[in-house]
Amino acid sequence: MNRNEFACLAAATLVMAIAHTSNATAQSSFQTYRCADGTEFIVGFFQYDKRAHMQVDGKAVTLQKRVALTGSRYSGGGVTLRITKSATTFKIGKRPVTACQST
């Protein structure tokens, strides 16, 4: 293998490694939130899934994406999550709506 072939092989390997890493990080996003009422939850979003997958109060809940005038709204199983540029709110069961912040 001469110097040019080696350089091409090394460059191709580097490009493949970078592409693989960016695909893995683009496939999912997880965020932890802490709310004003003390509730903490983790929510996950996956690239090809419009739902939000949440872990709250020791239970897994899948929330369907709903229509929202601004931001995003997800609900299901008595849980509602609203995410806008300026605020995130959370409601579970008959508890009042509470403001949450990403940690």
DSSP file with accessible surface (Angstrom, degrees, kcal/mol):
  #  RESIDUE AA STRUCTURE BP1 BP2  ACC     N-H-->O    O-->H-N    N-H-->O    O-->H-N    TCO  KAPPA ALPHA  PHI   PSI    X-CA   Y-CA   Z-CA
    1    1 A M              0   0  154      0, 0.0     2,-0.1     0, 0.0     0, 0.0   0.000 360.0 360.0 360.0 124.7    0.0    0.0    0.0
    2    2 A N     >  -     0   0   88      1,-0.1     4,-2.3     4,-0.0     5,-0.2  -0.274 360.0 -94.7 -87.6 176.6    1.5    3.3   -1.0
    3    3 A R  H  > S+     0   0  215      1,-0.2     4,-2.3     2,-0.2     5,-0.2   0.883 122.1  50.3 -61.0 -41.1    1.2    6.6    0.7
    4    4 A N  H  > S+     0   0  121      2,-0.2     4,-2.2     1,-0.2    -1,-0.2   0.910 111.1  48.4 -66.2 -42.7   -1.7    7.9   -1.4
    5    5 A E  H  > S+     0   0  107      2,-0.2     4,-2.4     1,-0.2    -1,-0.2   0.910 111.9  49.9 -64.2 -41.1   -3.8    4.7   -0.8
    6    6 A F  H  X S+     0   0  128     -4,-2.3     4,-2.6     2,-0.2    -2,-0.2   0.923 110.2  50.0 -63.2 -43.0   -3.1    4.9    2.9
    7    7 A A  H  X S+     0   0   56     -4,-2.3     4,-2.5     2,-0.2    -2,-0.2   0.913 111.4  48.8 -63.1 -41.5   -4.2    8.5    3.1
    8    8 A C  H  X S+     0   0   92     -4,-2.2     4,-2.5     2,-0.2    -1,-0.2   0.920 112.2  48.3 -64.9 -43.1   -7.4    7.7    1.2
    9    9 A L  H  X S+     0   0   90     -4,-2.4     4,-2.3     2,-0.2    -2,-0.2   0.925 112.4  48.4 -63.9 -43.4   -8.2    4.8    3.5
   10   10 A A  H  X S+     0   0   48     -4,-2.6     4,-2.2     2,-0.2    -2,-0.2   0.921 112.7  48.1 -64.0 -42.8   -7.5    6.9    6.6
   11   11 A A  H  X S+     0   0   55     -4,-2.5     4,-2.5     2,-0.2    -2,-0.2   0.917 111.5  50.0 -64.6 -42.5   -9.7    9.7    5.3
   12   12 A A  H  X S+     0   0   49     -4,-2.5     4,-2.3     1,-0.2    -2,-0.2   0.913 110.7  50.0 -63.5 -40.6  -12.5    7.3    4.5
   13   13 A T  H  X S+     0   0   84     -4,-2.3     4,-2.3    -5,-0.2    -1,-0.2   0.922 110.8  49.3 -63.8 -42.7  -12.3    5.7    7.9
   14   14 A L  H  X S+     0   0  110     -4,-2.2     4,-2.4     2,-0.2     5,-0.2   0.929 110.8  49.5 -63.2 -44.7  -12.4    9.1    9.6
   15   15 A V  H  X S+     0   0   97     -4,-2.5     4,-2.5     1,-0.2     5,-0.2   0.925 111.7  49.1 -62.0 -43.1  -15.5   10.3    7.5
   16   16 A M  H  X S+     0   0  134     -4,-2.3     4,-2.4     2,-0.2    -1,-0.2   0.907 110.5  50.8 -64.4 -39.8  -17.3    7.0    8.4
   17   17 A A  H  X S+     0   0   52     -4,-2.3     4,-2.1     2,-0.2    -2,-0.2   0.927 112.2  46.3 -64.6 -42.6  -16.5    7.4   12.1
   18   18 A I  H  X S+     0   0  105     -4,-2.4     4,-2.5     2,-0.2     5,-0.2   0.930 113.1  49.4 -66.2 -42.9  -17.8   11.0   12.1
   19   19 A A  H  X S+     0   0   45     -4,-2.5     4,-2.0    -5,-0.2    -2,-0.2   0.918 111.4  49.5 -63.7 -41.6  -21.0   10.0   10.2
   20   20 A H  H  X S+     0   0  140     -4,-2.4     4,-1.9    -5,-0.2    -1,-0.2   0.926 111.6  48.8 -65.1 -41.9  -21.7    7.1   12.5
   21   21 A T  H  X S+     0   0   87     -4,-2.1     4,-1.9     1,-0.2     5,-0.2   0.934 111.4  48.5 -65.3 -43.7  -21.3    9.3   15.6
   22   22 A S  H  X S+     0   0   59     -4,-2.5     4,-1.7     1,-0.2    -1,-0.2   0.875 110.3  52.2 -68.4 -33.8  -23.6   12.1   14.3
   23   23 A N  H  X S+     0   0   94     -4,-2.0     4,-1.0    -5,-0.2    -1,-0.2   0.912 108.1  51.6 -65.4 -40.9  -26.3    9.5   13.4
   24   24 A A  H  < S+     0   0   49     -4,-1.9     4,-0.5     1,-0.2     3,-0.4   0.915 113.2  43.5 -64.9 -41.0  -26.2    8.0   16.8
   25   25 A T  H  < S+     0   0  101     -4,-1.9     3,-0.5     1,-0.2    -1,-0.2   0.816 111.6  54.4 -76.4 -26.4  -26.6   11.4   18.5
   26   26 A A  H  < S+     0   0   56     -4,-1.7    -1,-0.2     1,-0.2    -2,-0.2   0.679  95.5  70.5 -78.9 -15.0  -29.3   12.5   16.1
   27   27 A Q  S  < S+     0   0  108     -4,-1.0    20,-2.7    -3,-0.4     2,-0.3   0.785 107.9  13.0 -76.0 -28.3  -31.5    9.5   16.7
   28   28 A S  E     -A   46   0A  44     -4,-0.5     2,-0.4    -3,-0.5    18,-0.2  -0.987  53.1-162.5-149.5 158.3  -32.6   10.3   20.3
   29   29 A S  E     -A   45   0A  64     16,-2.5    16,-3.0    -2,-0.3     2,-0.4  -0.982   9.6-170.1-142.8 126.8  -32.7   13.1   22.8
   30   30 A F  E     -A   44   0A 122     -2,-0.4     2,-0.4    14,-0.2    14,-0.2  -0.957   5.3-176.9-119.4 140.4  -33.2   12.7   26.5
   31   31 A Q  E     -A   43   0A  59     12,-2.6    12,-2.7    -2,-0.4     2,-0.4  -0.999  15.9-146.3-138.7 137.6  -33.9   15.6   28.9
   32   32 A T  E     -A   42   0A  53     71,-0.4    71,-2.7    -2,-0.4     2,-0.3  -0.864  19.8-167.4-101.9 137.0  -34.3   15.6   32.7
   33   33 A Y  E     -AB  41 102A  21      8,-2.9     8,-1.9    -2,-0.4     2,-0.4  -0.932  13.8-160.1-124.8 148.7  -36.7   18.2   34.3
   34   34 A R  E     -AB  40 101A 130     67,-2.6    67,-2.6    -2,-0.3     6,-0.2  -0.999  19.6-151.4-125.8 129.3  -37.4   19.4   37.8
   35   35 A a  E >   - B   0 100A   9      4,-3.1     3,-1.9    -2,-0.4    65,-0.3  -0.591  26.6-110.9-103.4 164.0  -40.7   21.1   38.5
   36   36 A A  T 3  S+     0   0   89     63,-2.7    64,-0.1     1,-0.3    -1,-0.1   0.801 117.4  55.2 -61.6 -30.3  -41.8   23.7   41.1
   37   37 A D  T 3  S-     0   0   75     62,-0.3    -1,-0.3     2,-0.1    63,-0.1   0.392 124.8-100.3 -86.5   5.4  -43.9   21.1   43.0
   38   38 A G  S <  S+     0   0   54     -3,-1.9    -2,-0.1     1,-0.3     2,-0.1   0.341  76.0 141.7  95.8  -7.3  -40.8   18.8   43.4
   39   39 A T        -     0   0   12     -5,-0.1    -4,-3.1    17,-0.0     2,-0.4  -0.445  30.4-167.0 -67.9 137.9  -41.7   16.4   40.6
   40   40 A E  E     +A   34   0A 102     -6,-0.2    17,-0.6    -2,-0.1     2,-0.3  -0.982  12.9 164.9-124.5 141.0  -38.8   15.1   38.6
   41   41 A F  E     -AC  33  56A   4     -8,-1.9    -8,-2.9    -2,-0.4     2,-0.4  -0.986  29.2-136.7-150.9 160.7  -39.1   13.3   35.3
   42   42 A I  E     -AC  32  55A  76     13,-1.8    13,-2.7    -2,-0.3     2,-0.4  -0.968  20.0-168.0-117.3 135.5  -37.1   12.2   32.3
   43   43 A V  E     -AC  31  54A   0    -12,-2.7   -12,-2.6    -2,-0.4     2,-0.4  -0.982   1.9-161.7-127.2 137.8  -38.5   12.6   28.8
   44   44 A G  E     -AC  30  53A   1      9,-3.0     9,-2.7    -2,-0.4     2,-0.4  -0.952   3.5-166.0-121.5 140.3  -37.0   11.0   25.6
   45   45 A F  E     -AC  29  52A  45    -16,-3.0   -16,-2.5    -2,-0.4     2,-0.4  -0.986   8.3-156.4-122.8 135.5  -37.6   11.9   22.0
   46   46 A F  E >   -A   28   0A  84      5,-0.5     3,-1.8     3,-0.5   -18,-0.3  -0.887  23.9-120.1-115.7 147.1  -36.6    9.7   19.1
   47   47 A Q  T 3  S+     0   0   99    -20,-2.7   -19,-0.1    -2,-0.4    -1,-0.1   0.836 109.6  33.0 -54.7 -44.9  -36.0   10.8   15.5
   48   48 A Y  T 3  S+     0   0  206    -21,-0.3     2,-0.4    -3,-0.0    -1,-0.3   0.088 106.3  81.0-105.0  25.2  -38.7    8.8   13.8
   49   49 A D    <   -     0   0   42     -3,-1.8    -3,-0.5     2,-0.1    -1,-0.0  -0.987  57.2-161.5-133.8 123.4  -41.3    8.8   16.5
   50   50 A K        +     0   0  170     -2,-0.4     2,-0.1    -5,-0.1    -1,-0.1   0.576  67.4  92.7 -80.6  -8.3  -43.6   11.8   17.2
   51   51 A R  S    S-     0   0   89     13,-0.1    -5,-0.5    14,-0.1     2,-0.4  -0.396  72.8-129.3 -83.0 162.2  -44.4   10.6   20.7
   52   52 A A  E     -CD  45  63A   0     11,-2.5    11,-3.3    -7,-0.1     2,-0.6  -0.940  16.0-150.1-108.0 133.5  -42.6   11.6   23.9
   53   53 A H  E     -CD  44  62A  48     -9,-2.7    -9,-3.0    -2,-0.4     2,-0.3  -0.928  22.8-174.0-108.8 118.8  -41.5    8.7   26.2
   54   54 A M  E     -CD  43  61A   5      7,-3.3     7,-3.1    -2,-0.6     2,-0.5  -0.869  25.8-157.6-122.2 146.3  -41.5    9.7   29.8
   55   55 A Q  E     +CD  42  60A  90    -13,-2.7   -13,-1.8    -2,-0.3     2,-0.3  -0.980  33.0 154.3-118.5 112.2  -40.4    8.2   33.1
   56   56 A V  E >   +CD  41  59A   4      3,-2.5     3,-2.1    -2,-0.5   -15,-0.1  -0.999  62.1   0.3-143.2 140.1  -42.3    9.9   36.0
   57   57 A D  T 3  S-     0   0   85    -17,-0.6    -1,-0.1    -2,-0.3     3,-0.1   0.844 128.9 -58.9  51.1  36.1  -43.2    8.6   39.5
   58   58 A G  T 3  S+     0   0   68      1,-0.2     2,-0.4    -3,-0.0    -1,-0.3   0.592 117.2 106.2  75.4   9.3  -41.4    5.4   38.7
   59   59 A K  E <   -D   56   0A 147     -3,-2.1    -3,-2.5     2,-0.0     2,-0.4  -0.937  67.8-127.3-123.7 146.4  -43.7    4.6   35.8
   60   60 A A  E     -D   55   0A  82     -2,-0.4     2,-0.4    -5,-0.2    -5,-0.2  -0.758  29.8-177.3 -89.5 132.7  -43.1    4.7   32.0
   61   61 A V  E     -D   54   0A  27     -7,-3.1    -7,-3.3    -2,-0.4     2,-0.5  -0.999  17.1-150.7-132.8 132.5  -45.7    6.8   30.1
   62   62 A T  E     -D   53   0A  61     -2,-0.4     2,-0.5    -9,-0.2    -9,-0.2  -0.916  15.9-158.6-103.6 125.2  -45.9    7.3   26.4
   63   63 A L  E     -D   52   0A   0    -11,-3.3   -11,-2.5    -2,-0.5    13,-0.2  -0.900   9.5-136.6-108.5 129.8  -47.4   10.7   25.4
   64   64 A Q  E     -E   75   0A  87     11,-2.2    11,-2.2    -2,-0.5     2,-0.3  -0.575  28.3-109.1 -80.3 143.4  -48.9   11.3   22.0
   65   65 A K  E     -E   74   0A 104     -2,-0.2     2,-0.3     9,-0.2     9,-0.2  -0.568  41.6-166.7 -72.6 132.5  -48.1   14.5   20.2
   66   66 A R  E     -E   73   0A 108      7,-3.3     7,-0.7    -2,-0.3     2,-0.2  -0.754  29.9 -82.9-116.5 167.5  -51.2   16.8   20.2
   67   67 A V        +     0   0  129     -2,-0.3     2,-0.3     5,-0.1     5,-0.1  -0.462  50.2 177.3 -70.3 135.4  -52.1   20.0   18.3
   68   68 A A        -     0   0   33      3,-0.2     3,-0.1    -2,-0.2     5,-0.1  -0.996  34.2-141.7-140.5 143.4  -50.7   23.2   19.9
   69   69 A L  S    S+     0   0  180     -2,-0.3     2,-0.3     1,-0.2    -1,-0.1   0.883  94.0  13.5 -70.6 -39.7  -50.8   26.8   18.9
   70   70 A T  S    S-     0   0  106      2,-0.0    -1,-0.2    14,-0.0    13,-0.1  -0.987 122.2 -11.2-134.8 146.4  -47.2   27.4   20.0
   71   71 A G  S    S-     0   0   49     -2,-0.3     2,-0.4    -3,-0.1    13,-0.2  -0.287  97.3 -50.6  69.0-150.4  -44.5   25.0   21.0
   72   72 A S  E     - F   0  83A  33     11,-3.1    11,-2.9    -5,-0.1     2,-0.4  -0.956  42.9-164.8-127.9 144.6  -45.3   21.3   21.5
   73   73 A R  E     -EF  66  82A  65     -7,-0.7    -7,-3.3    -2,-0.4     2,-0.4  -0.997   7.6-179.2-131.4 132.8  -47.9   19.5   23.5
   74   74 A Y  E     +EF  65  81A  17      7,-2.9     7,-3.0    -2,-0.4     2,-0.3  -0.982   7.8 169.5-128.9 140.6  -47.9   15.8   24.5
   75   75 A S  E     +EF  64  80A  17    -11,-2.2   -11,-2.2    -2,-0.4     5,-0.2  -0.996  11.5 124.7-151.6 157.2  -50.5   14.0   26.5
   76   76 A G  E >   + F   0  79A  18      3,-2.1     3,-1.4    -2,-0.3    -2,-0.0  -0.690  64.4  30.2 161.0 146.1  -51.6   10.5   27.5
   77   77 A G  T 3  S-     0   0   80      1,-0.3    16,-0.1    -2,-0.2     3,-0.1   0.816 130.8 -54.8  61.4  32.1  -52.3    8.4   30.5
   78   78 A G  T 3  S+     0   0   51      1,-0.3    15,-2.6    14,-0.1     2,-0.4   0.607 115.0 114.4  78.4  11.4  -53.5   11.4   32.6
   79   79 A V  E <   -FG  76  92A   3     -3,-1.4    -3,-2.1    13,-0.2     2,-0.4  -0.939  42.9-172.3-118.2 136.9  -50.2   13.3   31.9
   80   80 A T  E     -FG  75  91A  38     11,-2.8    11,-2.3    -2,-0.4     2,-0.4  -0.999   0.4-173.7-129.4 131.2  -49.8   16.5   29.8
   81   81 A L  E     -FG  74  90A   0     -7,-3.0    -7,-2.9    -2,-0.4     2,-0.4  -0.992   1.4-171.9-124.5 125.8  -46.4   18.0   28.9
   82   82 A R  E     -FG  73  89A 119      7,-2.6     7,-2.4    -2,-0.4     2,-0.5  -0.984   1.9-173.6-119.5 129.6  -46.2   21.4   27.1
   83   83 A I  E     +FG  72  88A  34    -11,-2.9   -11,-3.1    -2,-0.4     2,-0.2  -0.986  12.5 159.9-126.4 120.5  -42.8   22.7   25.8
   84   84 A T        -     0   0   46      3,-2.9    -2,-0.0    -2,-0.5   -13,-0.0  -0.771  54.5 -98.2-124.9 176.7  -42.4   26.2   24.4
   85   85 A K  S    S+     0   0  224     -2,-0.2     3,-0.1     1,-0.2    -1,-0.0   0.845 123.1  34.8 -63.6 -33.0  -39.4   28.4   23.9
   86   86 A S  S    S+     0   0  116      1,-0.2     2,-0.3    -3,-0.0    -1,-0.2   0.693 125.0   9.9 -99.0 -19.4  -40.1   30.3   27.1
   87   87 A A        -     0   0   48      2,-0.0    -3,-2.9    12,-0.0     2,-0.4  -0.997  48.2-146.9-158.6 158.0  -41.5   27.6   29.4
   88   88 A T  E     -GH  83 100A  16     12,-0.7    12,-3.0    -2,-0.3     2,-0.3  -1.000  22.7-173.1-127.6 128.7  -42.2   23.9   30.1
   89   89 A T  E     -GH  82  99A  40     -7,-2.4    -7,-2.6    -2,-0.4     2,-0.4  -0.913   4.0-164.8-123.6 156.1  -45.3   22.9   32.1
   90   90 A F  E     -GH  81  98A   2      8,-2.3     8,-2.4    -2,-0.3     2,-0.4  -0.995   6.2-176.5-141.6 138.4  -46.4   19.5   33.4
   91   91 A K  E     -G   80   0A  68    -11,-2.3   -11,-2.8    -2,-0.4     2,-0.4  -0.995   2.1-177.5-138.1 131.8  -49.7   18.2   34.7
   92   92 A I  E >   -G   79   0A  28     -2,-0.4     3,-1.8     4,-0.3   -13,-0.2  -0.998  56.8 -43.2-131.2 128.4  -50.3   14.7   36.1
   93   93 A G  T 3  S-     0   0   43    -15,-2.6   -15,-0.0    -2,-0.4   -13,-0.0  -0.211 117.6 -24.3  57.9-134.4  -53.7   13.5   37.2
   94   94 A K  T 3  S+     0   0  211     -3,-0.1    -1,-0.3     2,-0.0   -16,-0.0   0.374 105.1 117.2 -94.5   5.9  -55.6   16.0   39.2
   95   95 A R  S <  S-     0   0   94     -3,-1.8    -3,-0.1     1,-0.1     3,-0.1  -0.373  74.1-100.7 -66.9 151.6  -52.6   17.8   40.4
   96   96 A P        -     0   0  105      0, 0.0    -4,-0.3     0, 0.0    -1,-0.1  -0.298  45.6 -85.8 -70.4 160.4  -52.4   21.5   39.2
   97   97 A V        -     0   0   88     -6,-0.1     2,-0.4    -8,-0.1    -6,-0.2  -0.410  51.5-163.9 -62.8 137.0  -50.2   22.5   36.3
   98   98 A T  E     - H   0  90A  14     -8,-2.4    -8,-2.3    -2,-0.1     2,-0.3  -0.959  18.5-118.9-129.7 146.6  -46.6   23.1   37.4
   99   99 A A  E     - H   0  89A  61     -2,-0.4   -63,-2.7   -10,-0.2     2,-0.3  -0.610  33.0-166.1 -82.2 142.2  -43.7   24.9   35.8
  100  100 A a  E     -BH  35  88A   9    -12,-3.0   -12,-0.7    -2,-0.3     2,-0.4  -0.932   9.9-154.3-130.1 154.6  -40.6   22.8   35.1
  101  101 A Q  E     -B   34   0A 156    -67,-2.6   -67,-2.6    -2,-0.3     2,-0.1  -0.978  25.6-112.4-129.3 143.9  -37.0   23.5   34.2
  102  102 A S  E      B   33   0A  63     -2,-0.4   -69,-0.3   -69,-0.2   -71,-0.0  -0.460 360.0 360.0 -68.8 138.7  -34.5   21.4   32.4
  103  103 A T              0   0   93    -71,-2.7   -71,-0.4    -2,-0.1    -1,-0.1  -0.655 360.0 360.0-107.4 360.0  -31.6   20.3   34.6
